[in-house]
């Protein structure tokens, strides 16, 4: 895809993902302009002062709950990466309507504004917690996914296309357990909820590059799922704090033992490629089904779950993964 004359807007652009995505897209693809759309002026100031002061980078204060502001921001935009969300599970459980307003109604506003502005491609970030959700955060992300996929009905006859990417825990992102374990190591005790717990893991750079690739290849209606490794949470804890005591505190409300990236029902419309899965839209009367010619169907009963994933991170891989965060933690910096 030719990027040089394209204008890209990133909702939630001051977050961990947004900064990594913008860093890569400016350095390697040289688009005409990248717009950071977020509601916090302090985070925008800190981002600019922290080195994100590129001549092709713009900062736009706005909330995805504000449809009129989104419409103004999307004027002249070609591609949108929708990363803005409330994502802390306890906060969403305690403030359910706020989670709905941002994650569901805010996503609807992004869709409406993109259609009105004639944006070419819109891709939304989702999570493994959207599959068979057991907490409100997962439920809101599931609803957002459905909105993005089904809104391609509205896009028929226009150039606008909507798709999603869905992946697991991002190492070191805001709210990640890695900084928590690093802090707990100083006390001599780390806490995990259950020693059987497993999770899918992906780095910020891997996630950002996957989104760039999917933005390039999307046709509309897909949910893209990368093939990523699993990790036992207790292995992560003991790697970060090998001499610390491990305290098992019990599973929290809204938490799963294992996460699912593709459910058994979704697998029926999913195709497998070398390094990713593509969940095709269930509806067969519009775009998004050409992936069948590129991949292979999944067997009956297939589920992509963190505890049965054939790809597991070794202790050495975990050590390599957390090393940059160890250094940043010692230096008092945020990666």
HELIX and SHEET records of a PDB file:
HELIX    1   1 UNK A   16  UNK A   28  1                                  13    
HELIX    2   2 UNK A   41  UNK A   49  1                                   9    
HELIX    3   3 UNK A   67  UNK A   73  1                                   7    
HELIX    4   4 UNK A   89  UNK A   94  1                                   6    
HELIX    5   5 UNK A   96  UNK A   99  1                                   4    
HELIX    6   6 UNK A  100  UNK A  105  3                                   6    
HELIX    7   7 UNK A  106  UNK A  117  1                                  12    
HELIX    8   8 UNK A  128  UNK A  130  5                                   3    
HELIX    9   9 UNK A  136  UNK A  150  1                                  15    
HELIX   10  10 UNK A  152  UNK A  155  1                                   4    
HELIX   11  11 UNK A  177  UNK A  185  1                                   9    
HELIX   12  12 UNK A  204  UNK A  217  1                                  14    
HELIX   13  13 UNK A  233  UNK A  240  1                                   8    
HELIX   14  14 UNK A  266  UNK A  269  5                                   4    
HELIX   15  15 UNK A  290  UNK A  293  5                                   4    
HELIX   16  16 UNK A  315  UNK A  331  1                                  17    
SHEET    1   A10 UNK A  57  UNK A  61  0                                        
SHEET    2   A10 UNK A  33  UNK A  38  1                                        
SHEET    3   A10 UNK A   7  UNK A  11  1                                        
SHEET    4   A10 UNK A  79  UNK A  82  1                                        
SHEET    5   A10 UNK A 121  UNK A 127  1                                        
SHEET    6   A10 UNK A 161  UNK A 167  1                                        
SHEET    7   A10 UNK A 223  UNK A 226  1                                        
SHEET    8   A10 UNK A 276  UNK A 279 -1                                        
SHEET    9   A10 UNK A 270  UNK A 272 -1                                        
SHEET   10   A10 UNK A 296  UNK A 297 -1                                        
SHEET    1   B 3 UNK A 169  UNK A 170  0                                        
SHEET    2   B 3 UNK A 198  UNK A 202  1                                        
SHEET    3   B 3 UNK A 230  UNK A 232 -1                                        
SHEET    1   C 2 UNK A 189  UNK A 192  0                                        
SHEET    2   C 2 UNK A 245  UNK A 248  1                                        
SHEET    1   D 2 UNK A 260  UNK A 262  0                                        
SHEET    2   D 2 UNK A 304  UNK A 305 -1                                        
END                                                                             
